[in-house]
Amino acid sequence: MKSLTPLRGVAALAVLLFHAGVPIRGYLAVDLFFMLSGFVLMHAYGDIDPRSGYGSFVKARLARIYPVHLLMILFLLPFFGINERFSASALVQNLLLVQGPWYAPAGPSVSWNDAAWSLSVEWHAYLLFPLVAPFIARQSARTLRLIAIACLVIVEGLEFHLGTIGIVASPLVLVRGLPEFALGMILYRFFTDPAVRRHFESDAVCLAVCAALIGAHLVSRNDALLLLLLPLLLFTCAANDGRFASVLCGAPLRFLGEISFSLYMVQLVVRQYLYTVMPPGIPYELALVGATFAIAIPISRFVEYPARDWIKNPRWRQRAAKVALESPR
């Protein structure tokens, strides 16, 4: 499972490069995020009892995503009131993490932080996870295959109906994100079967999947084929135990994975400010990438992880308070 943190980092970098103008379909990395979330949460909480564990699960997920989300909103307060997107009502919706599917101000943007539309979808998935996980856990392999196919058909239907799955507003974002989240949960069920997993452990399979992704990106103009390959990428990265995993888990990509959430959340806040001072072009693109890393790294270290631990662990809070009281003033 160690390979999944670097994979998340690669996905966050793909989104950043896409926003910086690199001609890749980096927005599909968000679809990989949804699948990753379902996969990892099924690994960590697949045996959850919704009657006793619902509250602690939701608290843990809120601790994971909300501190950085709130910080990004604070960074954007200077834009308050400049248009409908930065209105008071939009602010309330963003604070409640429901802006993606349920709030639609004028224009394409629905979030103060443009990246947070996907966070609102994740939040809806988190609220449903403790109720869905027991159902997924007790289904047969045949039933799971049918559900997985149905999830893919639903998401692919957006591509064929709208011409893209790159939807960031309206209830259709739930049609995009929730089936992918459920697909990740189902993938984990198959991952726990050694007879299935062994077919995806070799470097050859990983290289074949990566080559297929690159080839589909180059020759296909729509997203349907790429979307079909993303579950395979997730599964092979999780299952591989060869050189591919060693490279993926190397220090650079592992570090990228550790800061991936902050990297993802910061980039479009940086873009919002750069829009006001720089015209489009190579200097703007370099500034976007450089400033995003420069801001995301300290936020990840000093806000994301400490705030998560502070919210989740009362003993950690007590120790922190004790240290503060004993420190010289």
Secondary structure, DSSP 8 states (H G I E B T S, - for coil): -TTHHHHHHHHHHHHHHHHTT-SS-TTHHHHHHHHHHHHHHHHHHTT--HHHHHHHHHHHHHHHHHHHHHHHHHHTGGGTTSSGGGSHHHHHHHHTT-HHHH---SSS--SSSTTHHHHHHHHHHHHHHHHHHHHHHTS-HHHHHHHHHHHHHHHHHHHHHHS-S---SSTHHHHHHHHHHHHHHHHHHHHT-HHHHGGG-SHHHHHHHHHHHHHHHHH-SSSHHHHHHHHHHHHHHHH--SHHHHHHTSHHHHHHHHTHHHHHHHHHHHHHHHTTT--SSHHHHHHHHHHHHHHHHHHIIIIIHHHHHHHH-HHHHHHHHHHHHHS--
